[in-house]
Amino acid sequence: MRIVHCAAAGFESARRLASDEAHGHSFTVSAHAATGLASLRARLHEATQALDYRDLNQVLPSPDDAALADWIAARLPMAADLVLRSAPDRGVERDADGTRRIWLKSGFEAAHQLPHVPAGHQCGRLHGHGFGVRLLADADRQDIAALQAAWAPLHAQLNHAYLNALPGLDNPTSENLAAWLWQRLGAVVPGLRAVDVFETATAGSRYDGHRFRIWKEMRFEAAVPFDGHGRYTGHSYLVRLHLAGQVDARGWVRDFGEVKARFKPCYARLDHHPLDQLPGIGATDCAGIAGWIAAQFAAGVPELCRVDVLENDHDGAECRLAGEGA
Ligand SMILES: Nc1nc2c(c(=O)[nH]1)N=C([C@H](O)[C@H](O)COP(=O)(O)OP(=O)(O)OP(=O)(O)O)CN2
């Protein structure tokens, strides 16, 4: 089990890239590091403040997303993974070892039904979603324009379609959709690293050519000690459970609904409670809460590979288990 702390910051800047007119962005960057949360927060803030309301071409010769992530990483005192977002649909991930992946987010609106779910399951009925899709590819081998070009014909095929009618998608679970997209994009996108499918605002699946990782999010409201003098504060927490594995005969790793149902007893102990009174909890920061949830939940769900807990839009922690850098 490995705890990774997360901090995030934003900056508003202008830049001009080779093919562009000068224009502005609201950038956000989140940093993920195993040690030194206070220093991570402070130095991330310092680095992003140095870019705020700046002409980025005065800072870097070619301030593309990957170069900006390198610039910020060089100003952090510890090894950190970064996720930089230059617009809602694009950005770059930079691992602590310098590996960089660009990402493009898009979506489509479609109808489907899942033919292999148990009788009475809501997803056996004809229904639909505004699906999100995120493509990740090596930054040194791909650019956003090439990803957009590769995605366009697939968008045309999926948007406003009945997914079950498309060849190869007779069982269109999030997992099968991610694998279907991977098969079609792999041939035309050298350096493709992963395909994410966001089925709802709270659930989705990643396929990286080898394994699936699904996630389900829930929110809970809780109190935590604020200082050493008996004062409490509270947060609306987000918990994101990740499960990794292969798909079964139903076409999923585990039903999102089952993940939620299995989490229910744990959820009941968190929601509308003071977290310092949970039996067995150590620290009540996000790291402590994520570790506590992982310990409670992992026994019944061997596919659990990561638990994220965020106390607001900026601050959180990940508890990484087997196969996720634990
Ligand atoms: N592993 C998977 N599980 C489920 C899939 C899937 O593709 N892979 N799909 C479905 C349904 O299509 C469903 O619409 C989405 O599931 P769920 O998250 O349970 O939906 P809700 O919006 O009802 O979730 P709440 O958080 O309870 O509002 C089911 N499972």
The ligand as a MOL file (V3000), in Angstrom:
LIG
                    3D

  0  0  0     0  0            999 V3000
M  V30 BEGIN CTAB
M  V30 COUNTS 30 31 0 0 0
M  V30 BEGIN ATOM
M  V30 1 N -18.3510 -2.4360 -14.8210 0
M  V30 2 C -19.4760 -1.9070 -15.3550 0
M  V30 3 N -20.5970 -1.8250 -14.6230 0
M  V30 4 C -21.7100 -1.2720 -15.1560 0
M  V30 5 C -21.7040 -0.7750 -16.4750 0
M  V30 6 C -20.5180 -0.9150 -17.2390 0
M  V30 7 O -20.4580 -0.5130 -18.4030 0
M  V30 8 N -19.4320 -1.4860 -16.6460 0
M  V30 9 N -22.8070 -0.1470 -16.9570 0
M  V30 10 C -23.8860 0.0370 -16.2260 0
M  V30 11 C -25.0600 0.8580 -16.7170 0
M  V30 12 O -25.0120 1.0650 -18.1050 0
M  V30 13 C -25.3620 2.1680 -15.9130 0
M  V30 14 O -26.0900 3.0940 -16.6850 0
M  V30 15 C -24.2310 2.8770 -15.2480 0
M  V30 16 O -24.0330 2.3140 -13.9630 0
M  V30 17 P -24.1370 3.0070 -12.5180 0
M  V30 18 O -22.8670 3.7210 -12.2090 0
M  V30 19 O -24.5460 1.9630 -11.5480 0
M  V30 20 O -25.2950 4.0630 -12.7650 0
M  V30 21 P -26.0530 5.1260 -11.8800 0
M  V30 22 O -25.9930 6.3980 -12.6280 0
M  V30 23 O -27.3920 4.5990 -11.5440 0
M  V30 24 O -25.1870 5.2770 -10.5580 0
M  V30 25 P -25.5170 6.0070 -9.1820 0
M  V30 26 O -24.1750 6.3790 -8.6230 0
M  V30 27 O -26.1910 4.9860 -8.3090 0
M  V30 28 O -26.4070 7.1870 -9.4510 0
M  V30 29 C -24.0090 -0.5830 -14.8970 0
M  V30 30 N -22.8010 -1.1590 -14.4070 0
M  V30 END ATOM
M  V30 BEGIN BOND
M  V30 1 1 1 2
M  V30 2 2 2 3
M  V30 3 1 2 8
M  V30 4 1 3 4
M  V30 5 2 4 5
M  V30 6 1 4 30
M  V30 7 1 5 6
M  V30 8 1 5 9
M  V30 9 2 6 7
M  V30 10 1 6 8
M  V30 11 2 9 10
M  V30 12 1 10 11
M  V30 13 1 10 29
M  V30 14 1 11 12
M  V30 15 1 11 13
M  V30 16 1 13 14
M  V30 17 1 13 15
M  V30 18 1 15 16
M  V30 19 1 16 17
M  V30 20 2 17 18
M  V30 21 1 17 19
M  V30 22 1 17 20
M  V30 23 1 20 21
M  V30 24 2 21 22
M  V30 25 1 21 23
M  V30 26 1 21 24
M  V30 27 1 24 25
M  V30 28 2 25 26
M  V30 29 1 25 27
M  V30 30 1 25 28
M  V30 31 1 29 30
M  V30 END BOND
M  V30 END CTAB
M  END
